[in-house]
Amino acid sequence: MISEIAIVASFFALSIAVFAWFLLRLISISAINYRKTFTETAKVKLSDLFLTIEPEKLFMLNLALILLSFVFTLFLIGNAIPALVISLAIGASPPIIFGMLKKHRLTAFIQQLPDMLQGTATAMKSGASLNQALESIIAEQTGSIKQEFDLFLREVRVGISFEEALDNLYSRVPLMDLSLVISGMKISKEIGGNLAETLERMASTLRQKLEMEGKIDALTAQGRAQGYVMTALPILLGFVLFQMEPEQMALLWTEWYGWVVIAVVVILEVVGFVIIKKIVSIDV
């Protein structure tokens, strides 16, 4: 009897050891794949943003934030599940942050584009070629438009065709307004015509478009603010209720029906925010 119990215990211990080994192996492989994917993606995104941060350092910073958020949330709430959810959300946040930085960069680019086109047209009217006009105007610019057109001019200098360099510029800055400018440059270069006047008209059109978009943003600012307030209100209210009735609010993450309530609230929050954003977003 004792020998049979020992055999069963040994088999059980061996099974646990094998399972633990497979689990550690799976975690190790997943961590290596996550690190590889993170660094490769970050390298491309940072290159697009003209940022010189090393992807490995960014990965270590992201990992530190994940661990700190887990420990801090666990210490604050005392439950591992919300801490795990928050840490996973922080781990998935880099693509969102890269997207926000990319959007900010494109907005800054399109804001500077009309002045750059106007300056290029003025320089061409004074007798400069397109490349000379671009070089003189870009030297006075700052920010994203200077970086992108500097790269465009360097590509032209090393032997890349003008049209291919323009296509590369559009692949880095995929904006419809820039597409129209590039099309105008290509057509004027192929069939001739007064490119300076074309660029001047484009600058005027883009400036009017940006002015109209600014007016629309001002008129819809209240709606966007209401969307942010309505999204944050349930979260703030839940925090206040947790301070007032911690035992009752703790049921939200200690019982299964509490998690159902949280899931429903999150889904409704996301749906409501998306609907409000669609209403106040007017494309010109």
Secondary structure, 3 states (H helix, E strand, C coil): CHHHHHHHHHHHHHHHHHHHHHHHHHHHHHHHHHHHHHHHHHHHHHHHCCCCCCHHHHHHHHHHHHHHHHHHHHHHHCCHHHHHHHHHHHHCCHHHHHHHHHHHHHHHHHHHHHHHHHHHHHHHHCCCCHHHHHHHHHCCCCCHHHHHHHHHHHHHHCCCCHHHHHHHHHHHCCCHHHHHHHHHHHHHHHHCCCHHHHHHHHHHHHHHHHHHHHHHHHHCHHHHHHHHHHHHHHHHHHHHHHHHCHHHHCHHHHCHHHHHHHHHHHHHHHHHHHHHHHHHCCCC
